[in-house]
């Protein structure tokens, strides 16, 4: 599988992108409604969405002055690239080190660990 470089998102950009992934296609007003925070100006959300478009995360279709946005990068693709980056930066590229870290930090018991192993076994059979 060919590796692609995906730009890093700020917290605000990622928050907006999460909404766009949820809605699939949307307008800025839909994002504002989904945020549930009427105090955030339309211009602020619009600016973040335009940045997401420049970064290649979304595209738009214009209806006069109104734009409908849709994701160009899937949530799964973004997650995969972030996990790869995390592995490289903090765990020497080792999934085993990452899992060990997660087990230690989250105090997983044997039952939880066994459940994870069963899920992994099912996934690897597909």
C-alpha positions in Angstrom: 0.0 0.0 0.0 1.4 3.4 -1.0 2.0 5.8 1.9 0.7 9.3 1.5 1.6 12.4 3.5 -1.3 14.0 5.1 -0.9 17.4 6.7 -1.4 17.8 10.4 -4.6 19.4 11.6 -4.9 21.9 14.5 -7.4 21.0 17.3 -9.9 23.4 15.7 -9.4 22.0 12.2 -9.8 18.4 13.5 -12.9 19.3 15.5 -14.5 20.7 12.3 -13.3 17.8 10.2 -14.9 15.4 12.7 -18.2 17.1 12.0 -17.7 17.0 8.2 -16.9 13.3 8.4 -20.1 12.8 10.5 -22.3 14.8 8.1 -20.5 13.7 4.9 -21.8 16.7 2.9 -22.6 20.0 4.7 -22.6 23.7 4.6 -21.0 26.0 7.2 -24.4 26.5 8.8 -24.7 22.7 9.3 -21.3 22.7 11.0 -22.4 25.6 13.3 -25.7 23.7 14.1 -23.7 20.6 14.9 -21.3 22.4 17.2 -24.3 23.7 19.2 -22.3 26.8 20.1 -24.1 29.8 18.5 -21.5 32.2 19.8 -18.9 31.0 17.3 -19.1 33.4 14.3 -20.0 32.1 10.8 -16.8 33.7 9.5 -14.6 31.7 12.0 -16.0 28.4 10.9 -15.9 29.4 7.3 -12.2 30.3 7.6 -11.4 27.0 9.2 -13.2 25.1 6.4 -11.3 27.1 3.8 -8.0 26.1 5.5 -9.2 22.5 5.4 -9.8 22.9 1.7 -6.3 24.3 1.1 -4.9 21.4 3.0 -6.7 19.0 0.8 -9.2 17.6 3.3 -12.4 18.9 1.8 -13.7 20.1 -1.5 -16.7 22.2 -2.3 -19.5 22.6 -4.7 -20.8 26.2 -5.2 -24.4 27.1 -5.3 -24.1 30.8 -5.9 -22.5 32.3 -2.8 -23.2 29.1 -0.8 -20.7 26.3 -0.7 -21.4 22.6 0.1 -18.4 20.8 1.5 -17.5 17.1 1.4 -14.5 15.2 2.8 -11.7 14.2 0.4 -9.7 12.3 3.0 -11.6 9.6 5.0 -11.6 9.5 8.7 -10.0 6.0 8.5 -7.2 7.3 6.3 -6.5 10.2 8.6 -6.5 7.8 11.6 -4.1 5.4 9.9 -1.6 8.1 9.1 -1.8 9.5 12.6 -1.2 6.1 14.2 1.8 5.5 11.8 3.2 8.9 12.8 2.6 8.1 16.5 4.4 4.7 16.1 7.3 6.3 14.4 7.7 9.3 16.7 7.2 7.6 20.1 7.5 3.8 19.7 10.4 3.3 17.2 7.8 2.0 14.6 6.9 -0.9 16.9 3.2 -1.8 17.3 4.3 -4.1 20.1 5.8 -1.2 22.1 2.6 0.8 21.5 0.4 -2.0 22.8 2.6 -2.5 25.8 2.4 1.2 26.6 -1.4 1.1 26.3 -1.6 -1.9 28.5 0.6 -0.4 31.2 -1.0 3.1 31.1 -4.6 1.8 31.1 -4.0 -1.1 33.6 -5.8 -3.6 31.4 -6.6 -6.8 33.0 -6.2 -10.3 31.5 -9.9 -10.4 30.4 -9.6 -7.1 28.5 -6.3 -8.2 27.0 -7.8 -11.5 25.9 -10.8 -9.8 24.3 -8.4 -7.5 22.4 -6.4 -10.6 21.2 -9.6 -12.3 20.0 -10.6 -9.2 18.1 -7.1 -9.0 16.5 -7.3 -12.7 15.6 -10.7 -12.2 13.9 -9.4 -9.2 12.0 -6.3 -11.0 10.7 -8.5 -13.9 9.4 -10.3 -11.6 7.0 
